[in-house]
Amino acid sequence: MVLGIVLGSLMDANFRRAVSLASAGDNLIISMFSRPISIILIVFILISLFSNFKFVKTGVRKLFSGRSGKGQED
């Protein structure tokens, strides 16, 4: 909680600066999400959000259940 209070204003100021610099370009959305690091972060966020749904958990379990290594020969 203390970390959020201390870094909140710093993050807000830098986010506002990034938005104002990006809005000087052509399109705000394209300029914010066209960098490779932002695409990677979006993918990780989506994975973490969808991994909490039951149908995703059961699908992943079914996908990897055959790879348990039991009864397989080298």
C-alpha positions, 0 to 999 in steps of 0.5 A: 500500500505504501509503495502504491502511495509513493509511486502512484504520483510518479507513474501518473506523471509519466503516463500523462507525459507518454500520452501527450507525446503519443498524441502528437503523432498520428494515432494514440492507440497505434503508437502506444501498442505498436512497440514489441514490449507493449505487445509482449505485456499485453499477451502476458496480461491476456494469458493471466486473465484467461488462465483464471477461467475454468474452461481454459484450465480444463483445456490446458489439463487435457492438452498436457495430460498425455505428456505426464511421462507415465508408461512411455518408453525411451 
